Amino acid sequence: MTTVERPRSAAGADPATRERLRALIRAIETRAPRPAPPPSYVPRVGDASEVYPHEDLRVPQYYQPRGAPVALHSLPGARLRDTASGTCVVREVRRPLAAPPGLAAAGEAFDLADLPRILGAPLVRLAPDAELEDVALEDLLFLDIETTGLGGAGAMAFLVATGHVEGDEFVLRQYIAPSPPAEASLLEALIEDAGIRNGNARTADPVLVTYNGRMFDAPMLDGRATMHRLRGGFDALRHLDLLLPARIAYRGLLPSCRLIEMEYALLGMTRPPSEASGAEAPGWYFRFLRTGDARMLIPIIEHNERDVVALAALTGRMAALAEQRIADGDVAKGIDALAAGRLLAKRGEHEAARTHFERAIATVASNDRQVEAMLRLAALHKAEGRRDLAAPLWHAIAARPGAPVQRVSQELAIYYERHARDFAAALAVVEHALAAVPTLARLDPVRAGRWQESLLLRRSRVQSRLARSSPTD
């Protein structure tokens, strides 16, 4: 007969186990009570003057809003939109291009007054390969999406915002899926309004303007449209992805090239503390699905709206930078001048780039940025065959603390040996570089060894050429 061993009670447990159980009971008994849920409220979506308490929006998952849930289509500017695939919610907000002076000066509202001036050469400089020469302002479609993930079959687009110009107004539309199956209706309404599939909408040939949309937004929308047996076509449109010129101009000059960093540095705008981030979008959408309360989507709706308006304002600002101006009667200075020089040099406009690099050398405060501007200006002179203009810049760089001695000494040695035929000056440059080898050896011995070997070979060659060129007695 099999004997079944009965589980031991806590009283029969060893002393260490009993002590752990007592400690756990004491911790439970002394734990602070769960905080009361925040009061219920209905924020006014889209009102720039409304500041929502940060704690009220960051509600815990167990929180259920008091009172009846707020329907999604009852939010200001929202309405139901019926399509062949079902029903979604479309919210529309119109705002003047020029922000009220008080709000714009205080950094509380985006000023889009620069948008009409971006057409033509400034827009082409931002995306030279996108064929934007004949684009009208009304053709630009600013776009940003919020999804439940970064990719894969389980990630869906539940909120898509577009913005375009009509007359002197900026029209923002947000397409919202009240449930996962409604994503098909959202995409169908978006495709119809964007004019991608037929010519009876706002424009028959929109030009997408996004921030990292070439790698994420457009492929995501096309992939989701295919999943719902719809024809997307976003990836085939002419596309200005503002992240690319932003990285060319400002990489290394700002902490990052994220949209929030760019709008703070270039537009002077800061996000309100109540605003959610894009990474929190899935959580808020799932809370909305569980509760059916549209108040759970308000943080993401506001974030999405601000992203699109910021994208439009940043496009105007970047185009002004490419047009070699910052404001009427003003010019780029400091890191803006360096950024403009980078952008124009990348586009092959060397004369304009030289002007900006010279201004950056005179106005930028950081020694590292001055060195960068001098190096880039010297590189332009070198590319145009004017090493005689680049040599003084290389000498000035070599005299600065923390200068890239290896790079400038090589350029100077080549210039004096091969172009100026001044072998004595070339030898002096090599000797100065050899004196800097021990400093580099403390940081990178292998690289320092290779550099020293190269310098010794160059010194031997220059000494030989100097001896042959010297007059004999």
Stockholm file with secondary structure:
# STOCKHOLM 1.0

chainA/1-473         MTTVERPRSAAGADPATRERLRALIRAIETRAPRPAPPPSYVPRVGDASEVYPHEDLRVPQYYQPRGAPVALHSLPGARLRDTASGTCVVREVRRPLAAPPGLAAAGEAFDLADLPRILGAPLVRLAPDAELEDVALEDLLFLDIETTGLGGAGAMAFLVATGHVEGDEFVLRQYIAPSPPAEASLLEALIEDAGIRNGNARTADPVLVTYNGRMFDAPMLDGRATMHRLRGGFDALRHLDLLLPARIAYRGLLPSCRLIEMEYALLGMTRPPSEASGAEAPGWYFRFLRTGDARMLIPIIEHNERDVVALAALTGRMAALAEQRIADGDVAKGIDALAAGRLLAKRGEHEAARTHFERAIATVASNDRQVEAMLRLAALHKAEGRRDLAAPLWHAIAARPGAPVQRVSQELAIYYERHARDFAAALAVVEHALAAVPTLARLDPVRAGRWQESLLLRRSRVQSRLARSSPTD
#=GR chainA/1-473 SS CCCCCCCCCGGGSCHHHHHHHHHHHHHHHTSCCCCCCCCCCCCCTTCTTCCCCHHHHSCCTTCCCSSSCCCGGGSTTEEEEEETTEEEEEEEEEEESSCCHHHHHTTSSCCCTTGGGCTTHHHHHHCTTSCCTTCCGGGEEEEEEEESSSSSTTCCEEEEEEEEEETTEEEEEEEECSSGGGHHHHHHHHHHHHTSSCSSSSCSSCEEEESSIIIIIHHHHHHHHHHTTCCCCGGGSCEEETHHHHHHHHBTTBSCCCHHHHHHHHHCCCCCTTCCCGGGHHHHHHHHHHHCCGGGTHHHHHHHHHHHHHHHHHHHHHHHHHTTCSSTTCCCCHHHHHHHHHHHHHTTCHHHHHHHHHHHHHHCCCHHHHHHHHHHHHHHHHHTTCHHHHHHHHHHHHTSTTCCHHHHHHHHHHIIIIISCCHHHHHHHHHHHHHTHHHHHHHCHHHHHHHHHHHHHHHHHHHHHHHHHSCCC
#=GC SS_cons         CCCCCCCCCGGGSCHHHHHHHHHHHHHHHTSCCCCCCCCCCCCCTTCTTCCCCHHHHSCCTTCCCSSSCCCGGGSTTEEEEEETTEEEEEEEEEEESSCCHHHHHTTSSCCCTTGGGCTTHHHHHHCTTSCCTTCCGGGEEEEEEEESSSSSTTCCEEEEEEEEEETTEEEEEEEECSSGGGHHHHHHHHHHHHTSSCSSSSCSSCEEEESSIIIIIHHHHHHHHHHTTCCCCGGGSCEEETHHHHHHHHBTTBSCCCHHHHHHHHHCCCCCTTCCCGGGHHHHHHHHHHHCCGGGTHHHHHHHHHHHHHHHHHHHHHHHHHTTCSSTTCCCCHHHHHHHHHHHHHTTCHHHHHHHHHHHHHHCCCHHHHHHHHHHHHHHHHHTTCHHHHHHHHHHHHTSTTCCHHHHHHHHHHIIIIISCCHHHHHHHHHHHHHTHHHHHHHCHHHHHHHHHHHHHHHHHHHHHHHHHSCCC
//
